[in-house]
Structures are given as structure tokens and as C-alpha cells.
Amino acid sequence: MNLPRLLIVSTEKGKANEIATSIGAEKLSNQDQFEYHLWNIQNKYYKTQVLICVTENPSPDISIDGVEALIVHHDPQAEDADQNLKNWSSLITSLAEAEVLLFSCNFITDVVIRDKVIKWCLQNRFELIELNRPDVDASEADSENNKYGIERIIEALHAHMWPNMTLKEQFENIELSQDSTETLPVENMLDGIMGEENADFGELFSQLRAMKEHAALLPTNQRRIAAEQLVTAFWKAMGGDPSEMED
């Protein structure tokens, strides 16, 4: 099956398969040390299929061909936590340039261990995602639209530009205006993602390639306007005040 791959590995028995199931993938088969799942992604912007490969066996023979994203699930509070994670160091290093790197674990109660995990994630470019946080409902976003647990894993993977993704029709057939005094369709596209209030950064990023392709068709002066609109949108998505960008 020639599909982009998401690799999920775990130092905790059963967790890698649980994550694959929780994000909505369907199990296909077992082969050697892997379980394979098919994930049909369909959101309001695009649709695609991803092959999820799940393993708990840190074999040096694991192929990384076609791997676009890596999820490492680990129990940092286990007795042999350091050694368990070290067993995966070779694979983690070989996938250091993957577009999506997520480190998941259950909620960390020990402050010292938490600091150690955060430091590891920063050094290795992983996003830390804690499951089963007692202070939030993982099925809901907080007041700033931040998601947690499995919902954050799904959001991060949806934000990735999978090479085989197909844009929905409304984003494929945007007609570009030739009048620089009018609102550009790139801005209309941004408005559709952002609404009237705060932008969702993940959704905005997932559409970056489509907006870039549309902008490339514009004359120079309109392309400059589109670029300014895009920068402003990302600034707002990061919590910035649009007035701070004015000359």
C-alpha cells in the first residue's frame, strides 16, 4: 500500500495500538513486529489516507521509508524509564527530520520528571502531549481553543500537509480577482478559516500550501498584498494584535 506513513512506537504495552484506534484508524493486519491501520482523514479542508504502523519492538530493522510523522509514547515515571526510551534512540535520531514529532505520555505528577521530559522534548524537537490530564476535558478546547490529549494529537496530524491529500472543492476552485483594489480571494480563504475572531493556527497552517499556490498566480502587486494578509493572519493566530503590524 503506497501511502504516507505515521509511525507510532511505545515503551508501554498496548498504548501504541490504543492511540491508533483512538484517533479513528481501522486495523488492517499484523505483519512481523508491526500492526497496520488505515486512517481516513477527512476534514473541511482536505481528505487523504494514511497508513499507520504500530510497534512496541525497538528493532534496528524498522524501515523509515515514507514516514511523515512519528509518535513516541513513553512512561517517564516507570522504574526503567530512561533505558526504555534509550532503546528507541536510534530510530528517533533517524527520524529527526520528520515533519511531525509528538511525544505522548500519561499526566506527569512528579515535577522533577516533568522538567526532564520537557528538556528532552525541546532537545529533540518533539511536542509534549500529556494524556489523561486531570485539569481538562480532553474532548474540549479551553478558552483559547487549545486542545489536549488525543484531540491535540489529531489536530497536529490534521495540520500536516500529507503529500497525497486532496483539497476540498471550495479550496480548489477559488477564482482570483484581477483588481488589486478589491479584496483578494486569498483573504476570503483566510476569513473562511479564521472566522471573525481568533484563528485556529493548525487549520491555518494546513492550508499554507494551497494559499501559496493561489498567490503564485497573482501579479506582483497583488502577490505582495496576499503575502501581507497571510503574515497578518499568522500573527493573529499566534495571539498578536493586528494593530502592532501597522506602519
C-alpha positions in Angstrom: 0.0 0.0 0.0 1.8 3.1 -1.3 0.6 5.7 1.3 2.4 8.1 3.5 3.1 6.6 6.9 2.6 7.6 10.5 4.8 5.5 12.8 3.6 5.0 16.4 6.0 3.4 18.9 5.6 2.8 22.6 7.6 1.8 25.6 4.3 1.0 27.4 2.5 -2.2 26.3 -0.7 -1.7 24.4 -0.5 2.1 24.2 0.6 2.5 20.6 -2.3 0.4 19.3 -4.7 2.4 21.7 -3.5 5.7 20.2 -4.1 4.4 16.6 -7.6 3.3 17.5 -8.4 6.5 19.4 -7.6 8.8 16.5 -10.0 6.8 14.3 -7.9 4.4 12.4 -9.1 0.9 11.3 -6.9 -2.1 11.9 -5.7 -3.8 8.7 -3.3 -6.6 9.6 -0.3 -7.9 11.6 3.0 -8.4 10.0 6.3 -9.2 11.7 6.6 -6.8 14.6 4.0 -4.3 13.2 0.3 -3.8 13.4 -1.0 -1.8 10.4 -4.0 0.6 10.5 -5.7 2.6 7.8 -6.6 6.2 8.7 -9.1 8.0 6.5 -8.6 11.7 7.2 -11.5 13.9 6.1 -11.9 17.4 7.4 -13.4 20.6 6.0 -10.2 21.4 4.0 -9.0 18.1 2.6 -9.2 14.4 2.6 -6.4 11.8 2.5 -5.4 8.3 3.6 -2.5 7.5 5.9 -1.0 4.1 6.7 -0.3 3.8 10.5 2.4 1.5 11.6 2.3 0.5 15.2 5.1 -1.3 17.1 6.5 -1.8 20.6 9.6 -3.6 19.4 12.7 -1.3 19.1 14.2 -3.3 16.3 17.1 -1.7 14.3 15.5 -3.1 11.1 12.4 -0.8 11.2 12.0 0.9 7.8 11.6 4.7 7.9 10.7 5.0 4.2 7.6 7.2 3.7 7.3 8.1 7.4 5.9 11.6 7.6 5.1 11.6 11.3 6.3 9.9 14.5 4.5 9.5 17.8 6.6 8.2 20.7 4.5 7.1 23.7 6.5 6.7 26.8 6.0 6.2 30.5 8.6 8.6 32.1 7.6 7.6 35.6 8.3 3.9 35.1 11.1 2.2 37.0 13.3 1.7 34.0 12.1 4.8 32.1 15.5 6.1 30.9 16.6 2.8 29.5 13.2 2.1 27.9 13.4 5.4 26.0 17.1 4.9 25.2 16.2 1.6 23.4 14.4 3.8 20.8 17.1 6.4 20.4 18.4 5.1 17.1 15.0 5.2 15.5 14.3 8.6 16.9 17.5 10.0 15.6 16.9 8.5 12.1 13.5 10.3 12.0 14.8 13.6 13.4 13.8 15.4 10.2 10.2 14.1 10.1 7.6 16.9 9.7 5.6 15.8 12.8 7.2 14.6 16.0 4.9 14.0 19.0 5.9 12.7 22.4 2.9 11.4 24.4 2.7 10.2 27.9 0.2 10.0 30.8 -0.1 13.0 33.0 3.2 13.6 34.8 2.8 14.2 38.6 6.5 14.4 39.5 7.8 18.0 38.9 11.4 16.8 38.5 10.4 14.2 35.9 8.2 16.7 34.1 11.2 19.1 33.8 13.3 16.3 32.5 10.8 15.3 29.9 10.3 18.9 28.7 14.0 19.3 28.3 14.2 16.1 26.3 11.4 17.2 24.0 13.0 20.6 23.4 16.3 19.0 22.6 14.7 16.5 20.2 12.1 18.9 18.6 9.1 16.9 19.9 5.8 18.3 21.1 4.8 17.0 24.5 1.2 15.8 24.7 0.0 14.6 28.1 -2.9 12.2 28.1 -5.5 11.9 30.9 -4.8 15.4 32.3 -7.0 15.8 35.4 -7.4 19.6 34.9 -9.0 19.5 31.4 -11.6 17.5 29.5 -9.6 16.2 26.5 -12.7 16.3 24.3 -13.0 20.0 24.8 -10.8 23.0 23.9 -10.0 25.6 26.6 -11.0 29.3 26.3 -8.1 29.9 23.9 -9.1 27.0 21.7 -6.1 24.9 22.8 -6.7 21.1 22.6 -5.2 18.4 24.8 -4.6 14.6 24.8 -5.9 12.6 21.8 -7.7 15.7 20.4 -4.4 17.5 20.2 -2.7 14.5 18.5 -5.5 14.6 15.9 -5.2 18.3 15.4 -1.4 18.2 15.0 -1.7 15.4 12.4 -4.5 17.2 10.5 -2.3 20.3 10.3 0.4 18.3 8.4 0.4 18.7 4.6 0.3 15.0 3.6 1.7 14.5 0.1 -1.4 12.6 -1.2 -4.0 15.0 0.3 -6.8 16.2 -2.0 -8.2 19.7 -1.3 -11.9 20.1 -1.0 -13.6 21.7 -3.9 -14.2 25.1 -2.3 -10.5 25.4 -1.9 -9.6 24.2 -5.3 -11.8 26.5 -7.3 -11.2 29.9 -5.8 -11.3 32.4 -8.6 -8.6 35.1 -8.3 -9.6 38.7 -8.8 -7.5 40.8 -11.1 -8.5 44.1 -9.4 -5.9 45.0 -6.7 -8.4 47.4 -5.1 -10.8 44.6 -4.3 -10.5 42.0 -1.5 -8.3 39.1 -2.8 -9.6 35.6 -2.7 -6.6 34.6 -0.5 -8.1 36.9 2.1 -11.5 35.3 1.6 -9.9 31.9 2.1 -8.3 33.2 5.3 -11.6 34.6 6.5 -13.2 31.2 6.0 -10.6 29.6 8.2 -10.4 32.3 10.8 -14.0 33.5 11.2 -14.4 36.8 12.8 -12.5 36.1 15.9 -9.4 34.1 16.7 -7.7 31.9 14.0 -7.0 28.2 14.6 -3.2 28.0 13.9 -3.3 24.3 13.0 -6.0 24.8 10.4 -4.3 27.9 9.0 -1.0 26.1 8.7 -2.7 23.1 6.9 -3.8 25.4 4.2 -0.5 27.2 3.7 0.4 25.3 0.5 -2.9 25.9 -1.1 -2.8 29.7 -0.4 0.8 29.8 -1.7 -0.3 28.2 -4.9 -3.1 30.6 -5.4 -0.9 33.6 -4.6 1.7 32.5 -7.1 -0.8 33.1 -9.9 -1.3 36.8 -9.0 0.5 39.8 -10.5 3.4 41.1 -8.4 1.4 43.9 -6.6 -1.4 41.6 -5.7 1.0 38.9 -4.6 2.5 41.4 -2.2 -0.9 42.2 -0.8 -1.7 38.5 -0.4 1.6 38.0 1.5 0.8 40.8 3.9 -2.6 39.3 4.5 -1.1 35.9 5.2 1.5 37.3 7.6 -1.2 39.2 9.5 -3.3 36.0 9.7 -0.5 34.1 11.3 0.3 36.9 13.6 -3.3 37.0 14.8 -3.3 33.2 15.1 -0.3 33.5 17.5 -2.2 35.9 19.7 -0.7 39.1 18.2 -2.6 42.4 17.9 -3.0 43.3 14.2 -2.5 47.0 15.0 1.1 46.2 16.1 1.9 45.3 12.5 0.8 48.7 11.1 3.5 51.1 10.0 
